[in-house]
Amino acid sequence: MIHFVLHDARDTVAVVVVEGVKAGTAMTGWVMDDDRMIQVNALQDIPIGHKVALSDMATGDTVLKYGIDMGKVVAPIKKGEHAHVQNIKTKRW
């Protein structure tokens, strides 16, 4: 089962595409550009349509999604955690 997808192998977050991802779930993700699978363990519950961190990120790091800069980390994020408004903000303001 595919739990999340990402387009670019450089992405630091991916989109969860199934309901019911709970902390402790061993997730499989599809890297679309490379047509390969990767594994990440969910450290938190992650709702469908939300992002999962693919690597540890520190405050100030740039977040990549779809191969582009989509914001900055404002609170540390561990690989497998829910990446959302509580720890990522736009760089616009």
Secondary structure, DSSP 8 states (H G I E B T S, - for coil): ---EEESSTT-SEEEE-SS-B-TT-EEEEEETTTTEEEEEE-SS-B-TTSEEESS-B-TT-EEEETTEEEEEESS-B-TTSEESTTTEE-S--
